[in-house]
Amino acid sequence: MLKDQLKGRNAIVTGAASGIGAATALRLAQLGMNVVLADIKPAPLNTYCRQLQSQGLSVDAIATDVSDPDAIAAMADFAEQRFGDIHLAFNNAGIAMHGTPMHQMSLDDWQWVIDVNIRSIAYSVHHILPRMLKHGQPGYFINTASIGGLQVNPNWLTGAYSMTKYAVVAMSEGLAQENRDSAIEVMVLCPSAVATGLGDGASRPERFGGATERPEQSFLADTIKQHGASPDLVAQRVLSAMENHEFFIFTDSSARTVIEARHQRIQQGFDRTEAFLQQVR
């Protein structure tokens, strides 16, 4: 059973002060894992950490800006010093970038969404995965992408956001291929709408222009509040996928027809290319 496998093992969860990260960290700790909670917001992070500790759960916290490679390295060092070998890395922190045509985005916002959503996982691959491979024990390397990593929502102007999440899916597929003979299982979470604070821009670091409000994506907060799945449901889904050794982790099938239509469009491109080549040969 998954509980038997995880009990006494050690995990890192980013974006752990709220939402999917907080819910998953709680579930993992309840299964007996020692969990390092990481988030860019120290106040809610430390409050949540104390809350879990008061329940007798084995957790600790470190404020971490995942867009900073040195911060990821420090987070990994902290986890090993606090609990020992890392057995699970849940690279979950991310930001939204909805509602603005890409040609109107500031360069600061481009850099911010790329560094948080893509480079943070590259930094984890560089600083955390080698440590997991070195100890040779079974483990999980889980990346949060999005259903936007498989389609671009035509109504929400998600081009920049989806671009980053496509990259997360590609990185995860490559990592799964490269590590298929290791003890580390790579998985990618592609949730649909989840009731979280994904659209919050208050945590944008100063080097990207500092805290920001993006009224153009205010619709996102309303939509996910009304229609989003609960973070705990997503956490339960992640645990179910771990137990069943799934690579793609979806939270519902609402986008299935849109993604199937996209794949059909790709197939049509191949069909037309084959017809063209028949004509010119």
N, C-alpha and C positions, 0 to 999 in steps of 0.2 A: 504494500500500500504506500501511497505517496507520503503519508504522515510518517511512516517508519523510515522512509528514505531521507526525509528532510529534518527530522528531529535531531537537534544538536548541531546542525550545519549552519553555515553563515551566509548571509545575504546582504546585498546593497540594493536599495531602491531609491531612484532619483525622482524628483517631483513628488516627494513623500509627505509634504505638509498638507495636502488636500487631494481630493478627487481620486483618480484611479490609483495613484501611488500610495496615498494614505490607506485606502481600502485594502490594497494588496499587501502592504506592509503589515497591517493588522492580521490578515488571514495567515500570512506566513509565520508571524510570531505566535499566533494561536496554535499552529501546527508544531511548535517547538523550535523554530529557527531563531538564531540570534540575528537581529536585523539592524543594519545601519540605515537610518533615515537621512536622506540628503535633499536639500531644497535651497533655492536662492533666497528665500524669505526666512530669516532666522527667528523672528518672533513667533509666527504660527508654527514653525517647525519645532521649536523647543517646547512650546505649549503642548503640541500633540505628543511629542516624545515623553514628556512628564505624565501625560494622561495614560499612555500605554504602560509606562513603568509602574504607575499606581495600580494597574491591573495585574502586576506580577509578571509582565512580559519582559523578555530579554531584548531590549532595544537601546540604541544610543543614536545621537544625532550629530551631524556636521553640516554647517552652512556651506553650500557648494554652488558656484556659478558654473554650470556644465559647459558653457561656451569658452571656458578658460582651461586649456590643457593641464596647466600646473595644478588647478583646483581638482581636476579628476585624479591626478597622481596623488595629491594629498589625501583625497577621499579614500583611495585604495590603501594607502599607507595606514590611515586611521583605522579602517576596517580590519586589517591584518593585525595591527597592534592591539586593538580592542578585543577581537574575537578569534583571530587565527585565519586559516586558509579561507578564501572566498569560494563559495560553491554556487552562488546564484547572483547574477547581475541583471537587474531589471532596469534597462535604460529607457526610462519612461518620461522624463522631463521633455516638454515641448511647448511651443507657442503657436497661436493661430495667426494667419495673415489673410484674412478674408475681406471682401467688399471693395477692394481698390484695384482698378485695372493696372496691370504690371507696369505699363509705361508711365504711370503716375506715382509709383512708389518711390520713396526717398532711398538713396543709397544706404543710409543707416538702417532702414527697415530690411532691405535686401540682405545686408550683412548680418543683422540680428537673426532673421529667420533661418539663414543658412548655417550660422554658427551654432545656434541652439538645436535645430532639428537634424542637421547632418553631421557637422563636425564633432558635436558632443559624442556621438556614437563612434566616430572614428577615433576619438581620444580614448574612449572606453576599450575599443579594440586594441589600441596600442598599450594602454596602461593597466588594464584589468584582465583581459582574455589571456595574455601570456602567463600570468600568475596562476590562473585556473588550469591552464594546460600543463604547467610545470608540476603541480602537485598530483595530477593524474587521477584525481577522484571524480566521480560522477557529478555533473553540475548542469546548470542551465544559463544560457546567455540569451535574454529575451529583450527584443527591441520593440518599442511602441512606434508603429507607423500610424496608419489611419485608413479608413475605407477610401479616403482621398489619395492613398498611395496606389490605387488601382483605377481611379477615374477622376476626372476634373468636373466638379459640379458646375453646370452651365448657368445656374441661377445665383450662385453665391460668389462668383469671381474668386475662385480658389487657385488660380494658376500658380502663384508663387508658393503657396502652402503645399499644394499637391506635388509640385516639383520636388520639394524637400522630402515628402513622404514616399514618392516613387523611389527616391534614392535610398531611403531606409529599407524598403522592400528589396531592392537590388543588392544592397550590402548584406542583408540577412540571407538572401538566397546564396550569395557567394560564400558567406561564412559557413552556411550549412554544408555546402559542397566541400569546402576546404577542410572542415572538421568532422566529416562523416565517420572517420575511423578513430576519432578521439572519444573520450568519455563525456565531452561537453555537447549538450543538445541545444541547437540554435532554433529560436522560434521568433515569429513576428506577429505582434498584436495589431489588428486592423479594425479598430472599433468604429461603429457608426456613431451617431450623436450620443453623447454621454453628459449627464448633468454635472458639469465641472465648471471651473472658472477659466477655461481655456483662452477666452478672449481678453483676459486682463493684461494690460500693458504697463502696470505700475512697476514691474520688476525689470524693465529694460535697463541694462547697465549704462553707466555714464558714457562709456566709450562708443555706444551706439546711439547716443543722444539723450539718455536718461529716461525717466518715467514718461509715459505717453498715454494719451487717451485716443482711441481710434473709433470715433462715432460711426464711421462707415461700416463697422462690423458689429454695431450694437444689436442688430437683428440676431446675431449668433447666440448671444446670451439668452434672449427671449425664446429662441427655437429650442436650444438644448434644455432650458428649464422646463418647457412644456412637453417636449417629446423625447428627451434624452433618457437613456437607461441609467439606472443608479450605479455609482461607482462600485458598490459592493457586488452587484450582479456581474460586472466586468471582472472583478477580482475572482469571483467564483468560477467564471468562464476560463480565466487563465489557469487556475488550479486544475480544472477539468482537462484542459488541453495538455497540461504537463503530465497528468496521469495517463492520458491516451496517446502521448507522443505525437501531437499534431504540430505541423509547421505553421500554417496559416491559422490564426485565431480570429474568428469573426464573432461579433456580438449579436447580430441579427442578419436576416437575408433581404433587408429592404432595398439594398443597392444591387441585388443580383441581376435584375433585368438590364440595368444600365451598364453594368460591367460585361454582361454577355453581349450586349449590342456593340460595345467597344471592341470586344474580341472578334465579333463578326465583321466589323469594319476592317480589322487587320487581315482577316482571312480573305476578304474581298480584294485587298491590296495585293496579296499573293496570287489570287486567281487572275487578276488583270495583268500582272507581270508575266505569268505563264502564258496567257493569251498573246501578249505582246511579243514574247520571245518566239512563239510559234510562227508569228507573222514575219519576223525579220530573219529567220534562219533560212 
